[in-house]
Amino acid sequence: MAFTQADVARVQSLFAKGVTSAEVAGEKLSFRSVAELKEIIAYMKAEISGTENRARISYPLTTRGL
């Protein structure tokens, strides 16, 4: 899902108010805790900036012991 800066601002305003449930665009949103809301904000910001956590694959380098 592509987030916008406006989406982040809306969620941050919910966080600032300490809200754990709200209705946005006709959809009821409920968060288990303020900590979950903080995680969501961090995820949204990372997705916007393109730095979301991606799995890194590394391959070991080996030699024949020579």
N, C-alpha and C positions, 0 to 999 in steps of 0.2 A: 504494500500500500504506500502510495506517495503522500507524504505529509508536506504541509506548507508551514511557513513561519507563523501564519495566522492560527493554524491548528495548535502549534506549540504555545502561542500566547494565550489561547483559550484554556488549555490545560494548566498552564502556569497560574492563570487567574483563579482556577478552581483550587489549586494547591495553596495559593496565598490565603484563600478564604477558609481553608481547612475542610472543604467539602469532599465527601466520599461518595456522593451520588448526585447525578444531575440529569437533566433532559436536554439533549443537544440535537437540533434538527429532527425532532420528533422521536429520537431514540433515547431510551433510558440507559444511562451508564452508571455502573456501580463499581467502586474500587474497594478491595478488602481492607486497605490501610493507606495511610499517607506515604508509607515506604514504597508501596506498589506504585503510587502516583509518581513518586520521584523516579522510579525505575523507568516508567513509561516516558516521562519527560526526557530522560537521558537517551533512551532508545530513539525517540523522535528526532532529537537534535543530532544524534549520530547518523541517522538515515539521511537527514537533510544535508549534512556536511560530507556524506559519503564515507564515513569512517566506522560504519557499523562493524561489529565483531564478525570476522570471517575466519573460517578454519584455515590454518596455515599447514601446508604439507611440506615436509622436509624429508629428503632421502639421505640415508647415511652414505658417506664416502668410505670405501674400503680399499685396502691394498692386499697384495698377496704376502705381505710381510717381508718384502725384499728391501 
